[in-house]
Amino acid sequence: MTQGKRPKKLGKFSFTRRTVLAGGAAVVLAPTYWKQASAEEKRIFIRDPGGPYAPGFKEAFYDPFKEATGIEAVGLQGQHEPTSMIKGMVDTKTYTWDMAHLSLAAGIQLRDEGYLQPLDISTPYLDSTPPEYKNDYFAGCNVFAVVLAYRTDAFEDKGKEPPKSWADFFDTKKFPGRRSLRKHPFDTLEQALIADGVPLDKLYPLDFDRAYKKLDTIKNSVDVWWTGGAQTSQLLKSGEVDICAAWNGRVQAAIDDGAPVKIVWNEHIWSPEGWTILKGTPKADMCREFIKFATDPARQAIYTKHLAYGPTHPDAYKSIPEDRAKILPTYPDHLKSRVRTDFEFWAKHKDKEVERFNAWVVS
């Protein structure tokens, strides 16, 4: 080997031009490597939340995309709001994921900090998606809602009036029971302000001090501070709590498993999730092809069989049975009383408020 020159690395093998010309074992190995490389080139890795998303996205998007294009889309479960992980991948150019399914708040934060690249896509389905579910760096896929949920055996079955608002949730005298809130400022601060009488159209910018003052009134009555969606399903199914603020899909999972639970759609707080492309990934063009494919409303309808979150394209409801449609956040009847998360606001304040909230919980 010439002094100072490094061998070219192919897979787990190291070759120089001389060893390839020499034939022998290197020549035998080459076809195997190129077959592996070709398969690798037609594969994209997508961060998704796992859980009920996994079978829904597999049936709706991943499997049919490979069948239609020959490109394998591999879903990899990632932690909630994985902004720091994505920053690390882009900074080091080591792409565990080429794309990420994220909340719009996380997408805006990463866009503003330079970690995503533009979609550069124009398709009839994406073009006709409502503007609140997309931007130049984000293609909406689904909408989830934070709802108030309660066990009927703690209220109605005992002849008691059930809670119907966030003010009721915070009223521990009129609505006694074991409670659970999310251990995160997202949604929790909004719930406190709505309970304190802030009009829904005056919610942002959030008055943080007022929110924490209201939370102080209920802090000792919160039995469980939950940190994951599956945890809320279990809390409601087991009866460990009577009232819970939770993602509607996780509440629906408890209902589907037979738990005596109801969802209150009044004042639900909604947020879209969607597809983003990590800046610098060499597979951006394949990612764009996937996004074009995944914005088809008929495909969005398919995942709702597994995941009780609402499609972002209204035409998806043409393919969803009515009984299923009624439990989804973007069902027309649920749009009247919803509260829209201000994603731009949270993109600017998330990191600081997460730190403050965590300190408040343990204080």
C-alpha positions as CSV (number, residue, x, y, z in Angstrom):
1,M,0.0,0.0,0.0
2,T,1.3,3.4,-0.9
3,Q,2.4,5.4,2.1
4,G,-0.2,7.8,3.4
5,K,-3.1,6.4,1.3
6,R,-6.0,4.8,3.1
7,P,-7.9,1.8,1.7
8,K,-11.4,2.4,0.4
9,K,-13.9,0.8,2.8
10,L,-16.7,-1.2,1.3
11,G,-19.1,-2.6,3.9
12,K,-17.0,-4.5,6.5
13,F,-14.2,-5.2,4.0
14,S,-11.3,-2.9,3.0
15,F,-10.1,-2.9,-0.6
16,T,-7.4,-1.1,-2.5
17,R,-7.3,-0.8,-6.3
18,R,-4.4,-3.3,-6.2
19,T,-6.3,-6.0,-4.4
20,V,-9.3,-5.8,-6.7
21,L,-7.0,-6.1,-9.8
22,A,-5.2,-9.0,-8.2
23,G,-8.4,-11.1,-8.3
24,G,-8.8,-14.0,-5.9
25,A,-10.9,-13.6,-2.8
26,A,-11.6,-10.0,-3.4
27,V,-13.2,-10.7,-6.8
28,V,-15.4,-13.4,-5.2
29,L,-16.6,-11.0,-2.5
30,A,-17.4,-8.1,-4.8
31,P,-20.7,-9.4,-6.2
32,T,-22.0,-10.1,-2.7
33,Y,-21.1,-6.6,-1.6
34,W,-22.7,-4.9,-4.6
35,K,-25.9,-6.8,-4.0
36,Q,-25.9,-5.6,-0.4
37,A,-25.1,-2.1,-1.4
38,S,-27.9,-2.0,-4.0
39,A,-30.4,-3.1,-1.4
40,E,-29.1,-0.6,1.1
41,E,-29.5,2.2,-1.5
42,K,-33.2,1.4,-1.9
43,R,-34.0,1.6,1.8
44,I,-35.0,4.5,3.9
45,F,-35.3,4.6,7.7
46,I,-38.1,6.5,9.3
47,R,-38.5,7.4,12.9
48,D,-42.0,6.7,14.1
49,P,-43.6,6.5,17.6
50,G,-44.0,2.7,17.6
51,G,-46.9,1.2,19.6
52,P,-50.2,1.3,17.7
53,Y,-48.5,3.4,15.0
54,A,-46.4,0.5,13.9
55,P,-49.1,-1.8,12.5
56,G,-51.0,1.1,11.2
57,F,-48.1,2.6,9.3
58,K,-46.9,-0.8,8.1
59,E,-50.3,-1.6,6.5
60,A,-51.0,2.0,5.2
61,F,-47.6,3.1,4.1
62,Y,-44.5,0.9,4.5
63,D,-45.5,-2.3,2.8
64,P,-47.5,-0.9,-0.1
65,F,-44.7,1.7,-0.8
66,K,-42.2,-1.0,-1.2
67,E,-44.6,-2.9,-3.5
68,A,-45.2,0.2,-5.6
69,T,-41.7,1.5,-5.8
70,G,-39.2,-1.2,-4.8
71,I,-38.0,1.1,-2.0
72,E,-38.1,-0.4,1.4
73,A,-39.4,1.9,4.1
74,V,-38.3,0.8,7.6
75,G,-40.0,2.2,10.6
76,L,-37.8,2.6,13.7
77,Q,-39.4,3.5,17.0
78,G,-37.9,6.6,18.6
79,Q,-38.4,8.5,21.8
80,H,-41.0,11.2,22.1
81,E,-40.0,14.6,20.6
82,P,-36.5,13.3,19.6
83,T,-35.1,16.7,18.7
84,S,-31.8,16.2,20.4
85,M,-31.2,12.9,18.7
86,I,-32.0,14.4,15.3
87,K,-29.6,17.2,15.9
88,G,-26.9,14.7,16.8
89,M,-27.4,12.8,13.6
90,V,-27.3,15.8,11.4
91,D,-24.3,17.3,13.1
92,T,-22.3,14.1,12.8
93,K,-23.8,13.1,9.4
94,T,-24.6,9.6,10.9
95,Y,-28.2,9.0,9.8
96,T,-29.9,6.3,11.9
97,W,-33.1,7.9,10.4
98,D,-33.5,9.6,7.0
99,M,-36.9,10.8,7.9
100,A,-38.8,11.5,11.1
101,H,-42.5,11.4,11.9
102,L,-42.8,14.3,14.4
103,S,-45.2,16.7,16.1
104,L,-45.5,20.0,14.2
105,A,-44.0,21.8,17.3
106,A,-40.9,19.6,17.0
107,G,-40.8,20.1,13.3
108,I,-40.9,23.9,13.5
109,Q,-38.1,23.9,16.2
110,L,-35.9,21.7,14.0
111,R,-36.7,23.7,10.9
112,D,-35.8,27.0,12.6
113,E,-32.6,25.6,14.0
114,G,-31.5,24.3,10.5
115,Y,-31.9,20.5,11.0
116,L,-34.5,19.8,8.4
117,Q,-34.5,20.3,4.6
118,P,-37.4,21.5,2.5
119,L,-39.8,18.9,1.2
120,D,-39.8,20.5,-2.3
121,I,-42.9,18.5,-3.2
122,S,-46.1,19.5,-5.0
123,T,-48.8,16.8,-5.4
124,P,-52.5,17.1,-5.6
125,Y,-53.0,15.4,-2.2
126,L,-50.4,17.5,-0.4
127,D,-51.6,20.7,-2.1
128,S,-55.2,20.1,-1.0
129,T,-54.2,19.3,2.6
130,P,-55.5,22.1,4.9
131,P,-52.8,24.6,5.6
132,E,-52.9,24.1,9.4
133,Y,-51.4,20.6,8.8
134,K,-48.4,21.4,6.7
135,N,-45.6,23.8,5.8
136,D,-42.6,23.7,3.5
137,Y,-40.7,21.3,5.8
138,F,-43.6,19.3,7.2
139,A,-46.3,17.1,5.6
140,G,-49.2,16.3,7.9
141,C,-50.1,12.7,8.4
142,N,-52.4,12.6,11.5
143,V,-53.9,14.7,14.2
144,F,-53.9,13.7,17.9
145,A,-55.8,15.3,20.7
146,V,-55.3,15.7,24.4
147,V,-58.6,14.9,26.0
148,L,-60.2,14.6,29.4
149,A,-61.1,11.0,30.1
150,Y,-62.9,9.5,33.0
151,R,-64.1,6.1,34.3
152,T,-67.9,5.8,34.2
153,D,-67.8,3.5,37.3
154,A,-66.5,6.5,39.3
155,F,-69.2,8.9,38.2
156,E,-72.2,8.0,36.1
157,D,-72.5,4.4,37.5
158,K,-72.7,6.0,41.0
159,G,-75.2,8.6,40.0
160,K,-72.5,11.4,40.1
161,E,-72.1,14.1,37.5
162,P,-69.0,13.5,35.4
163,P,-66.4,16.1,34.6
164,K,-67.0,18.0,31.3
165,S,-64.3,20.6,31.1
166,W,-60.8,21.4,32.3
167,A,-62.3,23.5,35.0
168,D,-64.1,20.4,36.3
169,F,-60.8,18.5,36.2
170,F,-59.3,21.1,38.5
171,D,-62.4,21.2,40.8
172,T,-61.4,18.4,43.3
173,K,-64.3,19.2,45.6
174,K,-67.2,18.9,43.1
175,F,-65.4,16.1,41.1
176,P,-63.4,14.0,43.6
177,G,-61.3,11.2,42.4
178,R,-57.8,10.0,41.6
179,R,-56.2,12.1,38.9
180,S,-53.4,11.9,36.4
181,L,-51.7,14.6,34.4
182,R,-48.8,14.5,32.0
183,K,-45.4,15.2,33.3
184,H,-44.6,17.8,30.7
185,P,-45.5,21.4,30.1
186,F,-47.1,20.7,26.7
187,D,-50.9,20.7,27.1
188,T,-50.6,20.7,30.9
189,L,-50.0,24.4,31.1
190,E,-52.8,25.1,28.6
191,Q,-55.2,22.9,30.6
192,A,-54.4,25.0,33.7
193,L,-55.0,28.3,32.0
194,I,-58.3,27.1,30.4
195,A,-59.4,25.9,33.9
196,D,-58.5,29.3,35.3
197,G,-60.9,31.0,32.9
198,V,-58.6,32.1,30.1
199,P,-60.7,32.3,26.9
200,L,-59.7,29.7,24.3
201,D,-58.9,32.4,21.7
202,K,-56.7,34.3,24.2
203,L,-54.7,31.4,25.3
204,Y,-51.4,32.4,23.6
205,P,-48.9,33.6,24.5
206,L,-49.2,31.5,27.6
207,D,-49.0,33.3,30.9
208,F,-46.6,30.8,32.5
209,D,-46.8,32.3,36.0
210,R,-50.6,32.2,36.0
211,A,-50.5,28.6,34.8
212,Y,-48.2,27.4,37.6
213,K,-50.3,29.3,40.1
214,K,-53.3,27.3,39.0
215,L,-51.3,24.0,38.9
216,D,-50.3,24.7,42.5
217,T,-54.0,24.3,43.5
218,I,-54.1,20.8,42.2
219,K,-50.6,19.5,42.6
220,N,-51.2,17.5,45.8
221,S,-54.3,15.9,44.2
222,V,-52.4,14.5,41.2
223,D,-51.9,10.8,42.0
224,V,-49.8,10.0,38.9
225,W,-47.7,12.2,36.7
226,W,-47.6,10.1,33.5
227,T,-44.7,10.1,31.0
228,G,-45.9,7.8,28.2
229,G,-49.0,7.1,26.3
230,A,-49.2,3.4,27.1
231,Q,-49.1,4.3,30.8
232,T,-52.3,6.2,30.5
233,S,-54.1,3.3,28.9
234,Q,-53.0,1.1,31.7
235,L,-54.0,3.6,34.4
236,L,-57.5,3.9,33.0
237,K,-57.9,0.1,32.4
238,S,-56.7,-0.8,35.9
239,G,-58.8,1.8,37.6
240,E,-55.7,3.3,39.3
241,V,-57.1,6.7,38.3
242,D,-60.6,8.0,37.8
243,I,-59.8,11.1,35.7
244,C,-57.0,11.5,33.3
245,A,-55.7,14.0,30.7
246,A,-54.4,11.8,27.9
247,W,-53.9,11.4,24.2
248,N,-57.2,10.3,22.7
249,G,-55.7,7.3,20.9
250,R,-54.4,5.9,24.2
251,V,-57.8,6.4,25.8
252,Q,-59.5,4.7,22.9
253,A,-57.2,1.8,23.3
254,A,-58.4,1.4,26.9
255,I,-62.0,1.6,25.7
256,D,-61.4,-0.9,23.0
257,D,-60.1,-3.3,25.6
258,G,-63.4,-3.0,27.5
259,A,-62.5,-0.4,30.1
260,P,-65.5,1.7,31.4
261,V,-64.1,4.9,30.1
262,K,-65.5,7.9,28.2
263,I,-63.8,10.7,26.3
264,V,-64.8,14.4,26.7
265,W,-64.2,16.2,23.4
266,N,-65.0,19.6,24.8
267,E,-61.9,21.8,24.9
268,H,-59.6,19.1,23.5
269,I,-56.2,20.3,22.6
270,W,-55.1,19.2,19.1
271,S,-51.8,18.9,17.3
272,P,-50.8,17.4,14.0
273,E,-47.9,15.0,13.4
274,G,-46.3,14.5,10.1
275,W,-43.3,13.6,7.9
276,T,-40.0,15.5,7.9
277,I,-36.7,14.9,6.1
278,L,-33.4,15.2,8.0
279,K,-31.0,17.8,6.5
280,G,-28.2,16.2,4.6
281,T,-29.5,12.7,4.3
282,P,-28.3,11.2,1.0
283,K,-31.7,9.6,0.5
284,A,-33.8,12.7,0.4
285,D,-35.2,12.0,-3.0
286,M,-36.5,8.6,-1.9
287,C,-38.0,10.3,1.2
288,R,-39.8,12.7,-1.0
289,E,-41.2,9.8,-3.0
290,F,-42.5,8.3,0.2
291,I,-44.1,11.5,1.3
292,K,-45.9,11.8,-2.0
293,F,-47.2,8.3,-1.5
294,A,-48.2,8.7,2.1
295,T,-50.3,11.9,1.6
296,D,-52.9,9.9,-0.4
297,P,-56.1,10.2,1.7
298,A,-57.1,6.6,1.0
299,R,-53.8,5.5,2.6
300,Q,-54.3,7.7,5.6
301,A,-57.7,6.1,6.1
302,I,-56.1,2.7,6.4
303,Y,-54.0,3.5,9.5
304,T,-57.2,4.6,11.4
305,K,-58.0,0.9,11.8
306,H,-55.1,0.6,14.2
307,L,-54.7,4.1,15.4
308,A,-57.5,6.4,16.7
309,Y,-55.9,9.6,15.4
310,G,-57.5,11.7,12.7
311,P,-56.3,11.9,9.1
312,T,-55.1,15.3,7.9
313,H,-56.7,15.1,4.5
314,P,-60.5,15.4,4.6
315,D,-61.1,13.0,1.8
316,A,-59.8,10.2,4.0
317,Y,-63.2,10.1,5.6
318,K,-64.7,8.8,2.4
319,S,-63.0,5.5,3.2
320,I,-63.5,5.3,6.9
321,P,-66.6,3.6,8.4
322,E,-68.9,6.1,10.2
323,D,-68.6,4.3,13.6
324,R,-64.8,4.6,13.4
325,A,-64.8,8.1,12.1
326,K,-66.7,9.4,15.1
327,I,-63.9,8.6,17.5
328,L,-61.2,10.5,15.5
329,P,-60.1,14.1,16.3
330,T,-60.6,15.5,12.8
331,Y,-64.1,14.2,12.5
332,P,-66.2,17.3,11.6
333,D,-68.3,17.2,14.8
334,H,-65.2,17.5,16.9
335,L,-63.8,20.5,15.2
336,K,-66.2,23.0,16.9
337,S,-64.8,22.9,20.5
338,R,-61.1,22.2,19.9
339,V,-58.1,24.2,21.0
340,R,-55.2,24.6,18.6
341,T,-51.7,24.3,20.0
342,D,-49.6,27.2,19.0
343,F,-46.7,25.4,17.5
344,E,-44.6,28.4,16.8
345,F,-44.9,29.5,20.4
346,W,-43.8,26.1,21.8
347,A,-40.9,25.8,19.3
348,K,-39.4,28.9,21.0
349,H,-40.2,28.1,24.6
350,K,-40.0,24.3,24.8
351,D,-36.5,23.7,26.2
352,K,-36.7,26.4,28.9
353,E,-40.2,25.4,30.0
354,V,-39.4,21.7,30.2
355,E,-36.7,22.6,32.6
356,R,-38.9,24.8,34.7
357,F,-41.8,22.3,34.7
358,N,-39.6,19.4,35.9
359,A,-38.2,21.5,38.7
360,W,-41.7,22.5,39.7
361,V,-43.0,18.9,39.8
362,V,-40.3,17.8,42.3
363,S,-40.4,21.0,44.4
